[in-house]
């Protein structure tokens, strides 16, 4: 809950739609469509489940659960959606697309679809796109899974890929590359390595590409440079990543890689591989692992690791809370607007009513300032010079100027949040206030006094704000969520 109480203004990172991450559901990104109450199983799936090793044990272990059993597991773990994934490896065994679709039919509001194709010669490009489109019209298709090391898919030499991936890009369908860490026979390592992946990813810089089932003993370190330099590359953590470690220790090792959280927090998915394992064990391990992390890291990971998938497809992943209002609008309304004009200048005053939506929140104002400035300039197209004054009315708010790298913004926000969380029990301010109410926010007043300014004055030159290329503007709002006011005064000079 603490991550919601001190949520940043994510609109300045992901856009207004995702300003409030907690409108969106949590997602288990990898579940196999193998349930005892879905009786119609493909021949390939039956063959997979009947494959035994010499000692009689199954190659592909699954618990015997029904979809209702899964729903209980999801409810226990506070998970809202599941991605059901096929496995086409061009063999007599696997998990067909029909297995996925037969399960989705039972609970279409919970399940979403990851299709799989082996890219063998059985389907040409046109037929494959037609097949995906036909399924997409009836089911929520969000991804396409490839298994290069089992299906012998040449990622850089298969001609169908370019056209298929263009279709996926246009339809917000991600590409998932399974690294092949399954206990299945006939593994071909020459079809997947760092050089192959680097060339492959660079060919499709606009597609969302997800590496799945990285082994913690070698793959995370080996492929980490790819994640740093290719912002379209995402990571899926599954139980297959851990191998010999508990989920807690597995997550600890992953989060312990220097720089991984900073570089990948917004591009990680977590899948349970249910019914092989179960989502409750993954959630438990995750929750235990983050306890010793820094406040900012803990909040960000708890907020996004099970929600990142929502941002890939805004059509199929809709808010589950406050559905009538996507995102939180900072600007409630412009309450007052007045204009004074004389022979020397035009003065336009605005009083804006805004809202914060966390206890302590650094709200991004740059776009709003630009909009108000442009609104005023549009009224007087012949005036080119002036200035804008911005002033806060409230003693526990302050205007901040800094650069807007995402990481810098998050560092500032959580620094202020941590200061405001300090225990003010021994402060003299912890008393009944003059208005006969409780008052215990000593450190909120310290923040407003120590950091930032009560007001800003920005020049307008040639009808543009004359500011630095990296300068951005924020207001730090404490003791929220709250509604507050900002005063804008724009002067436009009449120069002969």
C-alpha positions as CSV (number, residue, x, y, z in Angstrom):
1,X,0.0,0.0,0.0
2,X,2.9,2.4,0.7
3,X,3.7,2.5,-3.1
4,X,0.2,3.9,-3.7
5,X,0.4,6.4,-0.9
6,X,3.6,7.9,-2.5
7,X,3.0,7.3,-6.2
8,X,4.8,9.6,-8.5
9,X,3.1,11.5,-11.4
10,X,3.7,8.7,-14.0
11,X,2.0,10.8,-16.7
12,X,5.3,12.5,-17.3
13,X,6.9,9.1,-18.1
14,X,4.1,7.1,-19.7
15,X,1.5,9.7,-20.7
16,X,-1.7,10.8,-19.1
17,X,-3.3,7.4,-19.6
18,X,-1.0,5.8,-17.1
19,X,-0.7,8.6,-14.6
20,X,-2.3,6.4,-12.0
21,X,-0.8,2.9,-12.3
22,X,-3.3,1.5,-9.8
23,X,-6.2,1.8,-12.1
24,X,-4.7,-1.2,-14.0
25,X,-4.8,-4.9,-13.1
26,X,-1.9,-7.1,-12.3
27,X,-0.9,-9.7,-14.9
28,X,0.6,-13.2,-14.8
29,X,2.4,-13.1,-18.1
30,X,2.9,-16.8,-18.7
31,X,0.4,-19.6,-18.0
32,X,0.1,-22.8,-20.0
33,X,-3.5,-23.6,-21.1
34,X,-3.5,-27.0,-19.4
35,X,-6.6,-27.5,-17.3
36,X,-8.5,-30.6,-16.3
37,X,-11.9,-29.0,-17.1
38,X,-10.8,-28.1,-20.7
39,X,-11.3,-31.6,-22.1
40,X,-10.8,-30.8,-25.7
41,X,-7.0,-31.0,-26.0
42,X,-5.0,-31.0,-29.2
43,X,-3.1,-34.1,-30.3
44,X,0.2,-32.1,-29.8
45,X,-0.7,-31.3,-26.2
46,X,-1.7,-34.8,-25.4
47,X,1.6,-36.0,-26.8
48,X,3.5,-33.5,-24.7
49,X,1.7,-34.5,-21.5
50,X,2.4,-38.2,-22.3
51,X,6.1,-37.8,-23.0
52,X,8.1,-39.7,-20.3
53,X,11.7,-40.0,-19.5
54,X,13.4,-43.4,-18.9
55,X,12.3,-43.3,-15.2
56,X,8.7,-42.8,-16.2
57,X,8.5,-39.1,-15.1
58,X,7.0,-36.5,-17.4
59,X,9.2,-34.2,-19.4
60,X,6.6,-31.5,-19.0
61,X,5.3,-31.5,-15.4
62,X,1.9,-29.9,-14.7
63,X,-0.3,-29.9,-11.6
64,X,-3.8,-31.1,-12.2
65,X,-5.9,-28.0,-11.7
66,X,-9.1,-26.6,-13.1
67,X,-9.7,-23.0,-14.3
68,X,-11.7,-22.5,-11.1
69,X,-8.6,-23.6,-9.1
70,X,-6.6,-21.1,-11.1
71,X,-9.0,-18.3,-10.3
72,X,-8.6,-19.0,-6.5
73,X,-4.8,-18.9,-7.0
74,X,-5.1,-15.6,-8.8
75,X,-7.4,-14.1,-6.1
76,X,-4.9,-15.2,-3.4
77,X,-2.1,-13.4,-5.2
78,X,-4.2,-10.3,-6.2
79,X,-3.6,-11.0,-9.9
80,X,-6.3,-9.9,-12.3
81,X,-5.3,-11.1,-15.7
82,X,-3.5,-14.1,-17.3
83,X,-1.6,-14.5,-20.6
84,X,-2.2,-18.0,-21.9
85,X,0.7,-19.1,-24.2
86,X,1.0,-21.6,-27.0
87,X,4.1,-23.5,-27.9
88,X,4.6,-24.4,-31.6
89,X,8.0,-26.0,-32.0
90,X,7.2,-27.8,-35.3
91,X,7.1,-31.2,-33.6
92,X,4.5,-33.9,-32.9
93,X,4.2,-32.4,-29.4
94,X,3.6,-28.9,-28.1
95,X,0.8,-26.6,-27.1
96,X,-1.4,-25.5,-30.1
97,X,-3.1,-22.2,-30.6
98,X,-6.4,-24.1,-30.3
99,X,-5.5,-25.2,-26.8
100,X,-5.1,-21.6,-25.8
101,X,-8.4,-20.5,-27.5
102,X,-10.4,-23.3,-25.9
103,X,-9.4,-22.1,-22.5
104,X,-10.0,-18.5,-23.2
105,X,-13.6,-19.2,-24.3
106,X,-14.4,-20.2,-20.7
107,X,-13.2,-16.9,-19.1
108,X,-12.6,-14.3,-21.7
109,X,-12.5,-11.5,-19.1
110,X,-9.5,-13.0,-17.4
111,X,-7.5,-14.7,-20.2
112,X,-5.5,-13.0,-23.0
113,X,-3.8,-14.9,-25.8
114,X,-0.2,-15.4,-26.9
115,X,-0.2,-17.3,-30.1
116,X,2.8,-19.4,-31.4
117,X,4.0,-20.4,-34.9
118,X,7.1,-22.4,-35.8
119,X,7.5,-20.6,-39.2
120,X,7.8,-23.9,-41.0
121,X,6.8,-24.1,-44.6
122,X,3.2,-25.1,-43.7
123,X,2.0,-21.5,-43.7
124,X,3.1,-18.7,-46.0
125,X,3.2,-15.1,-44.8
126,X,-0.2,-14.2,-46.2
127,X,-1.9,-17.3,-44.6
128,X,-0.2,-16.7,-41.3
129,X,-1.3,-13.0,-41.1
130,X,-4.8,-14.1,-42.1
131,X,-4.8,-16.8,-39.3
132,X,-3.7,-14.3,-36.7
133,X,-6.2,-11.7,-37.9
134,X,-9.0,-14.2,-37.8
135,X,-8.2,-15.2,-34.2
136,X,-7.7,-11.5,-33.2
137,X,-11.2,-10.7,-34.3
138,X,-12.6,-13.3,-31.8
139,X,-10.0,-13.3,-29.0
140,X,-7.8,-10.8,-27.2
141,X,-4.5,-11.6,-28.9
142,X,-1.6,-9.7,-27.2
143,X,1.5,-11.6,-28.2
144,X,3.4,-14.0,-30.5
145,X,5.7,-16.6,-29.0
146,X,8.7,-18.0,-30.8
147,X,10.9,-20.9,-29.7
148,X,14.0,-20.7,-31.9
149,X,16.2,-23.2,-30.1
150,X,13.5,-25.9,-30.4
151,X,11.8,-25.0,-33.7
152,X,15.0,-24.2,-35.5
153,X,13.8,-20.7,-36.3
154,X,16.5,-18.6,-38.0
155,X,15.7,-15.2,-36.5
156,X,17.8,-13.3,-39.0
157,X,17.2,-15.5,-42.1
158,X,13.5,-16.3,-42.1
159,X,11.8,-14.2,-44.8
160,X,8.3,-14.3,-43.3
161,X,9.4,-12.5,-40.1
162,X,9.7,-9.0,-41.5
163,X,6.1,-8.9,-42.8
164,X,4.7,-10.7,-39.8
165,X,6.5,-8.4,-37.3
166,X,5.2,-5.3,-39.2
167,X,1.7,-6.7,-38.8
168,X,2.4,-7.2,-35.0
169,X,3.7,-3.7,-34.7
170,X,0.6,-2.2,-36.3
171,X,-1.6,-4.2,-34.0
172,X,0.2,-3.8,-30.7
173,X,1.2,-7.5,-30.6
174,X,4.5,-8.1,-28.8
175,X,7.1,-10.7,-29.8
176,X,8.2,-13.2,-27.1
177,X,11.5,-15.0,-27.7
178,X,11.8,-18.1,-25.5
179,X,15.4,-18.9,-24.7
180,X,14.7,-22.6,-24.4
181,X,15.4,-23.4,-20.8
182,X,12.8,-26.2,-20.7
183,X,13.6,-29.8,-20.0
184,X,12.7,-31.0,-23.5
185,X,14.8,-33.1,-25.9
186,X,16.4,-31.8,-29.1
187,X,17.7,-28.4,-28.1
188,X,19.6,-26.5,-30.8
189,X,21.8,-23.8,-29.1
190,X,23.1,-22.4,-32.4
191,X,19.7,-20.8,-33.1
192,X,19.9,-18.5,-30.0
193,X,22.9,-16.5,-28.7
194,X,23.8,-12.9,-27.9
195,X,25.1,-12.1,-31.5
196,X,21.9,-13.5,-33.1
197,X,19.7,-11.6,-30.7
198,X,21.6,-8.4,-31.1
199,X,21.2,-8.5,-34.9
200,X,17.6,-9.6,-34.6
201,X,16.6,-6.8,-32.2
202,X,18.3,-4.1,-34.2
203,X,16.2,-5.1,-37.3
204,X,13.0,-4.5,-35.4
205,X,13.6,-1.4,-33.2
206,X,9.9,-0.5,-33.0
207,X,8.5,-3.9,-32.0
208,X,8.2,-4.8,-28.4
209,X,10.5,-7.9,-28.0
210,X,10.4,-9.9,-24.8
211,X,13.2,-12.4,-23.8
212,X,11.6,-15.1,-21.7
213,X,13.0,-17.8,-19.4
214,X,16.5,-16.4,-18.9
215,X,18.6,-18.7,-16.7
216,X,19.9,-16.8,-13.7
217,X,23.2,-18.7,-13.7
218,X,24.3,-17.3,-17.1
219,X,21.6,-15.5,-19.2
220,X,21.0,-12.4,-17.2
221,X,24.6,-11.3,-17.2
222,X,25.1,-12.4,-20.8
223,X,22.1,-10.5,-22.2
224,X,22.1,-7.6,-19.8
225,X,24.0,-5.3,-22.3
226,X,21.2,-5.9,-24.8
227,X,18.6,-4.6,-22.3
228,X,20.6,-1.5,-21.6
229,X,21.0,-0.5,-25.2
230,X,17.7,-1.6,-26.8
231,X,14.8,0.1,-25.2
232,X,12.3,-2.1,-27.0
233,X,13.7,-5.2,-25.4
234,X,11.8,-6.5,-22.3
235,X,12.5,-9.3,-19.9
236,X,10.1,-12.0,-18.5
237,X,11.1,-13.6,-15.2
238,X,9.6,-17.1,-14.7
239,X,10.4,-20.0,-12.4
240,X,12.5,-21.4,-15.2
241,X,14.9,-18.5,-14.5
242,X,15.7,-19.7,-11.0
243,X,16.7,-23.4,-11.2
244,X,17.9,-24.5,-7.8
245,X,16.9,-21.3,-6.0
246,X,13.8,-20.3,-4.1
247,X,11.8,-17.6,-5.8
248,X,13.0,-15.2,-3.1
249,X,16.6,-15.9,-3.7
250,X,16.1,-15.9,-7.4
251,X,14.6,-12.4,-7.3
252,X,17.3,-11.3,-4.9
253,X,20.0,-12.3,-7.4
254,X,18.3,-10.7,-10.3
255,X,17.6,-7.4,-8.4
256,X,21.2,-7.5,-7.1
257,X,22.7,-7.1,-10.6
258,X,24.1,-3.6,-10.6
259,X,21.9,-1.2,-12.6
260,X,19.3,-3.8,-13.5
261,X,16.4,-2.2,-11.5
262,X,17.3,1.3,-12.9
263,X,17.4,0.1,-16.5
264,X,14.6,-2.4,-16.5
265,X,12.0,-1.6,-13.9
266,X,9.5,-0.5,-16.7
267,X,10.3,-3.5,-19.0
268,X,10.0,-6.5,-16.7
269,X,7.1,-9.1,-16.7
270,X,6.6,-11.9,-14.3
271,X,5.1,-15.2,-15.3
272,X,4.3,-18.2,-13.1
273,X,4.3,-21.0,-15.7
274,X,1.1,-22.3,-14.1
275,X,0.2,-25.2,-13.8
276,X,3.8,-26.1,-13.6
277,X,4.3,-23.8,-10.6
278,X,1.8,-21.3,-9.3
279,X,1.6,-17.5,-9.1
280,X,1.3,-17.4,-5.3
281,X,4.9,-18.7,-5.0
282,X,6.2,-16.1,-7.4
283,X,4.3,-13.3,-5.6
284,X,5.6,-14.5,-2.3
285,X,9.2,-14.6,-3.5
286,X,8.9,-11.2,-5.0
287,X,7.4,-9.6,-1.9
288,X,10.1,-11.2,0.3
289,X,12.9,-10.2,-2.0
290,X,12.1,-6.5,-2.2
291,X,11.9,-5.9,1.6
292,X,15.5,-5.0,1.8
293,X,15.6,-2.7,-1.2
294,X,15.6,1.1,-1.0
295,X,12.3,2.8,-0.6
296,X,12.2,4.1,-4.2
297,X,13.1,0.8,-5.7
298,X,10.6,-1.1,-3.6
299,X,7.8,1.3,-4.5
300,X,8.5,1.2,-8.2
301,X,8.9,-2.5,-8.5
302,X,5.7,-3.2,-6.5
303,X,3.8,-0.7,-8.7
304,X,4.9,-1.9,-12.1
305,X,6.4,-5.4,-12.3
306,X,3.0,-7.1,-12.4
307,X,1.5,-4.1,-14.4
308,X,4.0,-3.3,-17.1
309,X,2.2,-5.5,-19.6
310,X,-0.8,-3.1,-19.5
311,X,1.1,-0.5,-21.4
312,X,1.9,-2.7,-24.4
313,X,-1.7,-2.8,-25.6
314,X,-4.0,0.0,-24.4
315,X,-7.0,-1.4,-26.3
316,X,-7.0,-4.9,-24.6
317,X,-5.7,-3.7,-21.2
318,X,-8.3,-1.3,-20.0
319,X,-8.4,0.2,-16.4
320,X,-10.2,-2.0,-13.9
321,X,-10.9,0.9,-11.5
322,X,-12.6,4.2,-12.2
323,X,-13.2,3.0,-15.8
324,X,-15.0,6.1,-16.8
325,X,-11.9,8.2,-16.2
326,X,-8.6,6.9,-17.7
327,X,-5.7,8.4,-15.8
328,X,-5.9,11.3,-13.4
329,X,-6.1,14.8,-14.8
330,X,-4.0,17.2,-12.8
331,X,-5.8,20.3,-14.2
332,X,-9.3,20.4,-12.8
333,X,-10.3,23.7,-14.4
334,X,-9.2,27.3,-15.0
335,X,-11.3,29.1,-12.4
336,X,-10.6,32.7,-13.2
337,X,-9.3,34.5,-16.3
338,X,-9.0,38.2,-16.6
339,X,-7.3,40.6,-19.1
340,X,-6.0,44.1,-18.5
341,X,-4.7,46.0,-21.6
342,X,-3.1,49.4,-21.9
343,X,-0.9,51.1,-24.5
344,X,2.3,49.3,-23.2
345,X,1.3,45.8,-22.4
346,X,-1.4,43.1,-22.0
347,X,-1.7,41.3,-18.7
348,X,-3.6,38.0,-18.6
349,X,-4.2,36.4,-15.2
350,X,-5.3,32.8,-14.7
351,X,-6.2,31.0,-11.5
352,X,-5.8,27.2,-12.0
353,X,-7.3,24.5,-9.8
354,X,-5.2,21.4,-9.8
355,X,-5.0,18.1,-7.9
356,X,-2.4,15.8,-6.5
357,X,-3.2,12.2,-6.0
358,X,-0.6,11.0,-3.5
359,X,0.5,12.0,0.0
360,X,3.7,13.6,-1.3
361,X,3.9,14.1,-5.1
362,X,6.2,15.9,-7.5
363,X,3.8,17.0,-10.3
364,X,5.1,17.7,-13.8
365,X,4.1,21.2,-14.9
366,X,6.1,21.8,-18.1
367,X,3.4,20.9,-20.6
368,X,0.8,22.9,-18.6
369,X,2.9,26.0,-18.5
370,X,3.5,25.7,-22.3
371,X,-0.2,25.3,-22.9
372,X,-1.2,28.3,-20.8
373,X,1.5,30.4,-22.5
374,X,0.4,29.3,-26.0
375,X,-3.3,30.0,-25.0
376,X,-2.3,33.6,-24.2
377,X,-0.2,34.1,-27.3
378,X,-3.0,32.8,-29.5
379,X,-5.1,35.7,-28.3
380,X,-2.5,38.2,-29.4
381,X,-0.8,36.9,-32.6
382,X,1.1,40.2,-33.1
383,X,2.8,40.3,-29.7
384,X,6.2,38.4,-29.5
385,X,7.8,39.3,-26.2
386,X,6.8,39.1,-22.5
387,X,7.0,37.0,-19.4
388,X,5.1,34.6,-17.3
389,X,4.8,34.6,-13.6
390,X,3.8,31.4,-11.7
391,X,3.0,31.4,-8.1
392,X,1.7,28.9,-5.5
393,X,-0.7,29.9,-2.8
394,X,0.0,27.1,-0.4
395,X,2.7,26.9,2.3
396,X,3.3,23.2,1.8
397,X,3.9,23.4,-1.9
398,X,6.9,24.6,-3.8
399,X,7.9,25.1,-7.5
400,X,10.9,23.1,-8.6
401,X,13.1,23.5,-11.7
402,X,15.2,20.6,-12.8
403,X,15.9,18.4,-15.9
404,X,13.5,15.8,-16.9
405,X,15.3,12.5,-17.3
406,X,12.9,9.9,-16.1
407,X,15.4,8.6,-13.5
408,X,16.2,12.1,-12.3
409,X,12.5,12.8,-11.8
410,X,11.9,9.6,-9.9
411,X,14.9,10.3,-7.7
412,X,13.7,13.7,-6.8
413,X,10.1,12.5,-6.2
414,X,11.1,9.7,-3.8
415,X,13.7,11.9,-2.1
416,X,11.0,14.3,-1.2
417,X,8.6,11.5,-0.3
418,X,11.2,10.0,2.1
419,X,11.7,13.4,3.8
420,X,8.0,13.9,4.3
421,X,7.7,10.4,5.9
422,X,10.0,11.3,8.8
423,X,8.5,11.0,12.2
424,X,7.6,14.5,13.4
425,X,6.3,13.4,16.8
426,X,8.9,15.5,18.8
427,X,8.3,18.6,16.7
428,X,6.4,21.6,18.2
429,X,4.3,21.6,15.1
430,X,2.6,18.4,16.2
431,X,-0.3,20.1,18.0
432,X,-3.9,21.1,17.6
433,X,-3.8,23.7,14.8
434,X,-5.5,27.0,15.2
435,X,-8.4,25.7,13.1
436,X,-9.0,22.9,15.7
437,X,-7.6,20.1,13.6
438,X,-4.7,17.8,13.9
439,X,-1.5,19.1,12.5
440,X,1.6,16.9,12.2
441,X,3.4,17.7,9.0
442,X,6.5,19.5,10.2
443,X,8.7,18.0,7.4
444,X,6.2,19.1,4.7
445,X,6.9,22.7,5.8
446,X,10.6,22.1,5.8
447,X,10.4,20.7,2.2
448,X,8.5,23.8,0.9
449,X,10.9,26.1,2.6
450,X,14.2,24.4,1.7
451,X,13.6,23.3,-1.9
452,X,12.4,25.2,-4.9
453,X,10.7,28.6,-5.0
454,X,7.4,30.2,-4.1
455,X,7.2,31.7,-7.6
456,X,8.9,31.6,-11.0
457,X,9.3,34.2,-13.7
458,X,10.0,32.9,-17.2
459,X,10.8,35.2,-20.3
460,X,8.9,34.9,-23.6
461,X,11.0,35.7,-26.6
462,X,9.8,35.4,-30.2
463,X,6.6,33.8,-28.9
464,X,8.4,31.0,-27.2
465,X,9.5,30.4,-23.6
466,X,13.1,31.3,-23.3
467,X,14.3,28.3,-21.2
468,X,17.1,25.8,-21.2
469,X,16.9,22.7,-23.3
470,X,16.8,20.5,-20.2
471,X,14.8,22.9,-18.0
472,X,11.5,21.4,-16.8
473,X,9.1,22.6,-14.2
474,X,7.3,20.8,-11.3
475,X,5.3,21.6,-8.2
476,X,6.0,19.6,-5.1
477,X,2.7,19.0,-3.3
478,X,2.6,17.5,0.2
479,X,0.0,16.4,2.7
480,X,-2.2,15.1,-0.1
481,X,-4.0,14.0,-2.1
482,X,-5.4,17.5,-2.3
483,X,-6.8,20.2,-4.5
484,X,-4.7,23.3,-4.8
485,X,-4.4,26.5,-6.8
486,X,-1.8,28.1,-9.0
487,X,-1.7,31.7,-10.1
488,X,-0.4,32.5,-13.6
489,X,0.2,36.0,-14.8
490,X,1.3,36.5,-18.4
491,X,2.5,39.9,-19.6
492,X,2.9,40.5,-23.3
493,X,4.7,43.7,-24.2
494,X,3.7,46.1,-27.0
495,X,7.0,47.0,-28.6
496,X,6.9,49.6,-31.3
